[in-house]
Amino acid sequence: MKTFISYFKNYFKDNFSLVTHVLVFAFIAFCIFANYQFNIYPKYFRVKNYNELGVLKLWGMFAFAFIVPLLIMALFQREKKTILNKKYLLFGLLGLFLVSLDSSYYTLKFVKQLIPQGIEGYSFYKSCLSNVNSLFTIMIPVFITYYVFSYFKPELYGLKLNGANIKPYLVLVAIMLPIVFISAATQEDFTKYYPSYHFNRFQAAKLPELLKITMFEFCYGFDFISVELMFRGFMVVALSRFVGKDAILPMVACYAFLHFGKPMVETIGSVFGGFGLGILAYKSRNIYGGLIVHLAVAWGMEFSAFILM
């Protein structure tokens, strides 16, 4: 845990702007409040029927979350103007376009053709496939980007061990899981969204129930690997090569927007989680700890929902 503490101390000491952080977090808080108060995401940005215009609108939403923190930093930080870094802007917006493709499930209209027509339990197999769809929308594109451009070498988005120490993250998981269960038990809208596995919807698939749950949860976890790769690996470890630690706050805002449509308490939690994991990824130059925490929390919420059913 001493390593964790030193990472955070260094972050808050090195060219730290309190005003910038307060304003960015105020912006995120206002957007979260407005979204859940007026149902902005479900009404205007949720993509339906694999609509191309909907993907572009969703990209615009993420671009808004990306640009506003940059504007705040440009106005209130005396140091380098992150918003003027063309490479950071270009690759940041490219990454968010991939996030929009993934979040909208647009490419699923092509990928789902891999499922044989008329198969029993089509809904189950489609749901599993939708979770691993990020292989095509995020993982393959960012690895192509890595090998085409030399800017991000040799770190490989934080996938190289770099002497990674996972023990502190396991302690963090042990602390967080009871909090996850308590939050799940006290939030009315939690069981409306979780578990993601639907017993009634998936009963047509002629497989043992435990096998179906295992298959689904594995695919569900795969999606979180791509999220961690994008938001901590690409947007922090890779893009910090252009702007340093200024890459963290725009990532946090975009990460919060990614959670619109989920329970409000989860979206609020994503702000703190995204900020903390962003600092850890930036300082350690790897994302393995974040992967462990993210998967543990995601599966912890699923397990809590199964218990509370």
C-alpha positions as CSV (number, residue, x, y, z in Angstrom):
1,M,0.0,0.0,0.0
2,K,3.0,2.3,0.5
3,T,3.5,2.2,-3.3
4,F,-0.1,3.3,-3.8
5,I,0.3,6.2,-1.3
6,S,3.5,7.4,-3.0
7,Y,1.8,7.4,-6.4
8,F,-1.1,9.6,-5.1
9,K,1.3,11.9,-3.2
10,N,3.4,12.5,-6.3
11,Y,0.3,13.1,-8.4
12,F,-1.0,15.8,-6.0
13,K,2.4,17.4,-5.6
14,D,3.7,17.6,-9.2
15,N,2.2,20.7,-11.0
16,F,-1.2,20.0,-9.3
17,S,-4.0,22.5,-10.1
18,L,-6.7,22.4,-7.5
19,V,-9.0,24.8,-9.4
20,T,-8.8,22.6,-12.6
21,H,-9.6,19.5,-10.7
22,V,-12.5,21.1,-8.8
23,L,-14.0,22.5,-12.0
24,V,-13.6,19.3,-14.0
25,F,-15.2,17.2,-11.2
26,A,-18.0,19.9,-11.0
27,F,-18.6,19.5,-14.7
28,I,-18.8,15.7,-14.4
29,A,-21.1,16.0,-11.4
30,F,-23.4,18.4,-13.3
31,C,-23.6,16.1,-16.3
32,I,-24.4,13.1,-14.1
33,F,-27.2,15.0,-12.3
34,A,-28.6,16.3,-15.6
35,N,-28.5,12.9,-17.3
36,Y,-30.4,11.0,-14.5
37,Q,-32.7,13.9,-13.8
38,F,-33.8,14.4,-17.4
39,N,-33.0,11.0,-19.0
40,I,-30.7,12.6,-21.5
41,Y,-28.8,9.5,-22.5
42,P,-31.8,7.2,-23.0
43,K,-33.7,9.9,-25.0
44,Y,-31.0,11.3,-27.2
45,F,-27.9,9.2,-27.3
46,R,-28.8,5.5,-26.9
47,V,-28.2,3.9,-30.3
48,K,-31.2,1.9,-31.5
49,N,-31.3,-0.6,-34.5
50,Y,-27.6,-0.2,-35.3
51,N,-28.2,3.3,-36.6
52,E,-25.1,5.0,-38.2
53,L,-26.2,8.5,-37.2
54,G,-26.7,7.2,-33.7
55,V,-23.1,6.1,-33.5
56,L,-22.0,9.6,-34.6
57,K,-24.2,11.2,-32.0
58,L,-22.8,9.0,-29.3
59,W,-19.3,9.9,-30.5
60,G,-20.3,13.5,-30.1
61,M,-21.4,12.9,-26.6
62,F,-18.0,11.3,-25.7
63,A,-16.2,14.1,-27.6
64,F,-18.0,16.7,-25.4
65,A,-16.9,14.8,-22.3
66,F,-13.3,14.8,-23.7
67,I,-13.1,18.5,-24.9
68,V,-14.6,20.3,-21.9
69,P,-12.0,19.2,-19.4
70,L,-9.3,20.2,-22.0
71,L,-10.9,23.6,-22.2
72,I,-10.9,23.9,-18.4
73,M,-7.2,22.9,-18.3
74,A,-6.4,25.4,-21.0
75,L,-8.0,28.2,-19.1
76,F,-6.7,27.5,-15.6
77,Q,-3.4,25.8,-15.9
78,R,-0.3,27.9,-16.5
79,E,1.8,25.1,-18.0
80,K,1.5,23.4,-21.4
81,K,-1.7,23.8,-23.3
82,T,-2.9,20.2,-23.6
83,I,-5.7,21.2,-25.9
84,L,-3.2,22.4,-28.5
85,N,-1.5,19.0,-28.8
86,K,-2.7,17.8,-32.1
87,K,-1.5,14.2,-31.7
88,Y,-3.3,13.9,-28.3
89,L,-6.5,15.3,-29.8
90,L,-6.4,13.1,-32.9
91,F,-5.7,9.8,-31.1
92,G,-8.0,10.7,-28.2
93,L,-10.9,11.3,-30.6
94,L,-10.0,8.2,-32.5
95,G,-10.2,6.1,-29.3
96,L,-13.5,7.6,-28.4
97,F,-14.9,6.7,-31.9
98,L,-13.9,3.1,-31.2
99,V,-15.7,3.4,-27.8
100,S,-18.8,4.7,-29.6
101,L,-18.7,1.7,-32.0
102,D,-18.4,-0.7,-29.1
103,S,-21.0,1.0,-26.8
104,S,-23.6,1.2,-29.6
105,Y,-23.1,-2.4,-30.6
106,Y,-23.2,-1.2,-34.2
107,T,-20.7,-3.8,-35.5
108,L,-22.9,-6.6,-33.8
109,K,-25.2,-6.4,-36.8
110,F,-22.3,-8.0,-38.8
111,V,-20.8,-10.1,-36.1
112,K,-24.1,-11.8,-35.1
113,Q,-24.1,-13.5,-38.5
114,L,-21.6,-15.9,-37.0
115,I,-24.4,-17.4,-35.0
116,P,-26.2,-20.2,-37.0
117,Q,-29.8,-19.2,-37.9
118,G,-32.5,-21.1,-36.0
119,I,-30.2,-22.3,-33.2
120,E,-32.0,-22.9,-29.9
121,G,-31.1,-20.2,-27.4
122,Y,-30.2,-17.5,-30.0
123,S,-30.6,-14.8,-27.4
124,F,-28.1,-16.4,-25.1
125,Y,-25.4,-16.8,-27.8
126,K,-26.1,-13.2,-29.1
127,S,-25.6,-11.8,-25.6
128,C,-22.3,-13.7,-25.2
129,L,-21.2,-12.5,-28.6
130,S,-22.1,-8.9,-27.8
131,N,-19.8,-8.9,-24.9
132,V,-16.8,-10.2,-26.9
133,N,-17.7,-7.9,-29.7
134,S,-15.1,-5.4,-28.3
135,L,-12.4,-7.7,-29.8
136,F,-13.4,-6.2,-33.1
137,T,-14.3,-2.7,-32.0
138,I,-11.5,-1.9,-29.6
139,M,-8.8,-4.6,-29.2
140,I,-7.9,-5.3,-32.8
141,P,-8.0,-1.5,-33.8
142,V,-5.8,-0.3,-30.9
143,F,-3.2,-3.1,-31.5
144,I,-3.1,-2.1,-35.2
145,T,-2.6,1.5,-34.1
146,Y,0.2,0.4,-31.8
147,Y,2.1,-1.4,-34.6
148,V,1.4,1.3,-37.3
149,F,2.5,4.2,-35.2
150,S,5.8,4.3,-33.2
151,Y,4.6,6.8,-30.6
152,F,3.4,4.3,-28.0
153,K,6.2,1.8,-28.1
154,P,7.6,-0.1,-26.2
155,E,4.9,0.0,-23.4
156,L,2.1,-1.7,-25.3
157,Y,-0.6,0.2,-23.5
158,G,0.6,-1.0,-20.1
159,L,0.4,-4.7,-20.9
160,K,4.0,-5.2,-20.2
161,L,4.6,-6.2,-16.6
162,N,7.2,-3.5,-15.7
163,G,7.7,-5.1,-12.3
164,A,3.9,-5.0,-11.6
165,N,3.0,-5.7,-8.0
166,I,-0.5,-6.9,-7.7
167,K,-0.6,-7.5,-4.0
168,P,-1.9,-4.0,-3.1
169,Y,-4.6,-4.4,-5.6
170,L,-5.8,-7.6,-4.0
171,V,-6.0,-5.7,-0.7
172,L,-8.0,-3.0,-2.5
173,V,-10.4,-5.7,-3.9
174,A,-10.9,-7.2,-0.4
175,I,-11.9,-3.8,0.9
176,M,-14.2,-2.9,-2.1
177,L,-16.2,-6.2,-2.4
178,P,-18.1,-5.7,0.9
179,I,-18.8,-2.2,-0.1
180,V,-20.1,-3.4,-3.5
181,F,-22.5,-5.9,-1.8
182,I,-23.8,-3.3,0.7
183,S,-24.4,-0.8,-2.1
184,A,-26.2,-3.5,-4.1
185,A,-28.4,-4.4,-1.1
186,T,-29.4,-0.8,-0.4
187,Q,-30.0,0.5,-4.0
188,E,-33.4,-0.2,-5.4
189,D,-32.4,0.2,-9.1
190,F,-29.5,-2.2,-8.7
191,T,-31.5,-5.4,-9.1
192,K,-33.3,-3.9,-12.1
193,Y,-30.0,-3.9,-14.0
194,Y,-28.1,-6.8,-12.5
195,P,-27.4,-9.6,-12.9
196,S,-26.7,-9.2,-16.6
197,Y,-27.4,-12.9,-17.0
198,H,-31.2,-13.4,-17.6
199,F,-32.5,-16.8,-16.5
200,N,-35.8,-16.5,-18.4
201,R,-34.4,-15.1,-21.5
202,F,-31.6,-17.7,-21.8
203,Q,-33.6,-20.8,-20.9
204,A,-34.1,-21.8,-24.5
205,A,-30.3,-22.6,-24.8
206,K,-30.1,-26.3,-24.2
207,L,-27.1,-26.3,-21.9
208,P,-26.7,-26.9,-18.2
209,E,-27.5,-23.7,-16.2
210,L,-24.1,-23.6,-14.5
211,L,-22.3,-23.9,-17.9
212,K,-24.4,-21.1,-19.3
213,I,-23.7,-18.8,-16.4
214,T,-20.0,-19.6,-16.6
215,M,-19.9,-19.0,-20.4
216,F,-21.9,-15.7,-20.1
217,E,-19.8,-14.4,-17.1
218,F,-16.6,-15.2,-19.0
219,C,-17.7,-13.2,-22.0
220,Y,-19.0,-10.4,-19.7
221,G,-15.6,-10.2,-18.1
222,F,-13.9,-10.0,-21.5
223,D,-15.8,-6.8,-22.2
224,F,-14.2,-5.2,-19.1
225,I,-10.7,-6.2,-20.3
226,S,-11.3,-4.1,-23.4
227,V,-12.7,-1.2,-21.3
228,E,-9.5,-1.2,-19.1
229,L,-7.3,-1.5,-22.2
230,M,-9.0,1.6,-23.8
231,F,-9.5,3.9,-20.8
232,R,-6.4,3.2,-18.8
233,G,-4.1,1.6,-21.4
234,F,-4.8,3.8,-24.4
235,M,-6.2,7.0,-23.0
236,V,-3.7,7.2,-20.1
237,V,-0.6,5.1,-20.5
238,A,-0.3,5.7,-24.3
239,L,-1.7,9.3,-24.6
240,S,0.2,10.5,-21.6
241,R,3.3,10.3,-23.8
242,F,1.9,13.5,-25.4
243,V,0.5,15.4,-22.5
244,G,1.7,13.7,-19.3
245,K,-0.7,13.4,-16.4
246,D,-3.1,15.8,-18.1
247,A,-4.4,12.7,-19.9
248,I,-6.2,11.5,-16.7
249,L,-9.0,14.1,-16.2
250,P,-10.5,13.8,-19.8
251,M,-10.4,10.0,-19.4
252,V,-12.3,10.2,-16.1
253,A,-15.0,12.4,-17.7
254,C,-15.4,10.0,-20.7
255,Y,-15.4,7.0,-18.4
256,A,-18.2,8.5,-16.4
257,F,-20.2,9.1,-19.6
258,L,-19.7,5.5,-20.5
259,H,-21.7,4.5,-17.5
260,F,-24.8,6.5,-18.4
261,G,-27.6,4.1,-18.7
262,K,-26.4,2.1,-15.6
263,P,-27.5,2.8,-12.0
264,M,-26.6,6.3,-10.9
265,V,-24.6,5.0,-7.9
266,E,-22.4,3.0,-10.3
267,T,-21.8,6.1,-12.5
268,I,-20.8,8.1,-9.5
269,G,-18.5,5.3,-8.4
270,S,-16.9,5.2,-11.8
271,V,-15.7,8.8,-11.4
272,F,-13.7,7.9,-8.3
273,G,-12.7,4.5,-9.6
274,G,-11.6,6.0,-13.0
275,F,-9.6,8.7,-11.3
276,G,-7.8,6.4,-8.9
277,L,-7.1,3.7,-11.5
278,G,-6.0,6.4,-13.9
279,I,-3.4,7.7,-11.5
280,L,-2.2,4.2,-10.7
281,A,-1.9,3.3,-14.4
282,Y,0.0,6.6,-15.2
283,K,2.5,6.1,-12.4
284,S,3.0,2.3,-12.7
285,R,2.9,2.3,-16.5
286,N,0.8,-0.9,-16.5
287,I,-2.9,-1.8,-16.3
288,Y,-2.8,-5.2,-14.6
289,G,-3.9,-3.8,-11.2
290,G,-6.8,-2.0,-12.8
291,L,-7.8,-5.1,-14.6
292,I,-7.9,-7.1,-11.3
293,V,-9.9,-4.4,-9.5
294,H,-12.3,-3.8,-12.5
295,L,-13.0,-7.5,-13.0
296,A,-13.4,-8.2,-9.3
297,V,-16.0,-5.3,-8.9
298,A,-17.8,-6.3,-12.1
299,W,-18.2,-9.9,-11.1
300,G,-18.8,-8.9,-7.5
301,M,-21.8,-6.9,-8.6
302,E,-23.0,-9.9,-10.6
303,F,-22.6,-12.3,-7.7
304,S,-24.3,-9.8,-5.3
305,A,-27.3,-9.6,-7.7
306,F,-27.5,-13.4,-7.8
307,I,-27.6,-13.5,-4.0
308,L,-30.2,-10.7,-3.8
309,M,-32.6,-12.2,-6.4
